[in-house]
Each structure stands twice: as C-alpha cells, then as structure tokens.
C-alpha cells in the first residue's frame, strides 16, 4: 500500500455523469474506484450505447486505455465518485519494482474481462428475464463482498435505461420484464435501492448464485 501511495498522484471527486475516460482519449490514466459506481461503455455513431460493465469500489478503470495508444471505450460516473489516480507513465514501475502488485493489477484486469464475458453470455443466450436476473445477481454478490448489503438490500443507482444498455434490450422490453419479475416476488427496486425478496429464485433464474466470488486483491 505504501508503494501504491508513491505512484498515486491525485484523489479525484467527480459528480454523477462526469466523464472519466473519453473514447479514443490518448492520455487516459489508470484509476481505482474508491467510492461510488462507474460504468464503461462503447457507442455507435448514431448514439446507440452498449454498457460493458459496472465498476464498484476497489475496481480498476483504464487499464486498457493506459496500455494502448487510445482508449477503446469510455467511462462515466454513474454516481458521485471518488477515484485514486495512477498516471499511465508510472504503470511500468509496478512490473519493474513490485511484481506482486503488478500481478494483482493484472488479476483485476482479468476480472473485468470476466464480467464482460458474463454480459456477452447474457446478451447472446439468456432471455430478457434471465438477463436481468443475472445482472441483479452479479451486482448483489459483488456488493455483498464489499459489505454493502444490509437485510438483502443494497444501493442500486441504475435506471431502466442503464439496464437496457447493459443487456441489449429495448427500454420498453426492459420495463415490461422488470414489472414481471417484481410481480413474481423476486426483487423490488425503490428509492435507489434493490431488495432481493427471493435470492434463491433469482439465483436459479440467473444460473449465477451457484458461482463463488474469487478472493480479490486490494489496490
């Protein structure tokens, strides 16, 4: 942690909706999410957006952008966020001077890819109800590992548009499917919070809860 502090140059506080990384940005830095939610996305020229994954506290943002000449995606603050900034020019020092920390960074990058793989599975093979259940289950388990779940309830700042953009669904289809899942007694969303009323049923529908979360490093 002391070594990371020597690399860190800034502690940013950004408001909801702020751009953290712009698509094709050439000088994007490496960030650790200290608090709040972030999403990574890609966008077509006509404005259609695909959310790639959601980043929670402890997650890295910008590893790809700091290794490539240009960022291949954008990143936006979903809520007010705090970010630790590690300049891209210092990334090599991790591998040169602290290989065990560099391994942890690589692990976190691989974990991000795994989340995107899971989203691709949802978009390609799960139906609408299964997609939403899988997203809810994944976020719930990740928040649980952070100690951010209380009484089966957690903060849930996603709008229906975020859910639609993450799962490749239309906004109308997302609305109808959410209403169906809520009426089935699986979960409820109100006042920016998600409550799992029937975690086992959500897990069975998503085919996700049976997977244990791997122990994660802290950067």
C-alpha positions, 0 to 999 in steps of 0.5 A: 500500500505504501508503494501504491501511495508513491505512484498515486498522484491525485484523489479525484471527486467527480459528480454523477455523469462526469466523464472519466475516460473519453473514447479514443482519449490518448492520455487516459490514466489508470484509476481505482474506484474508491467510492461510488459506481462507474460504468464503461461503455462503447457507442455507435455513431448514431448514439446507440450505447452498449454498457460493458460493465459496472465498476464498484469500489476497489475496481480498476478503470483504464487499464486498457486505455493506459496500455494502448495508444487510445482508449477503446471505450469510455467511462462515466460516473454513474454516481458521485465518485471518488477515484485514486489516480495512477498516471499511465507513465508510472504503470511500468514501475509496478512490473519493474519494482513490485511484481506482486502488485503488478500481478494483482493489477493484472488479476483485476484486469482479468476480472473485468474481462470476466464480467464482460464475458458474463454480459456477452453470455447474457446478451447472446443466450439468456432471455430478457428475464434471465438477463436481468436476473443475472445482472441483479445477481452479479451486482448483489454478490459483488456488493455483498463482498464489499459489505454493502448489503444490509437485510438483502438490500443494497444501493442500486443507482441504475435506471431502466435505461442503464439496464437496457444498455447493459443487456441489449434490450429495448427500454420498453422490453426492459420495463415490461420484464422488470414489472414481471419479475417484481410481480413474481416476488423476486426483487423490488427496486425503490428509492435507489435501492434493490431488495432481493425478496427471493435470492434463491429464485433469482439465483436459479433464474440467473444460473449465477448464485451457484458461482463463488466470488474469487478472493480479490486483491486490494489496490 
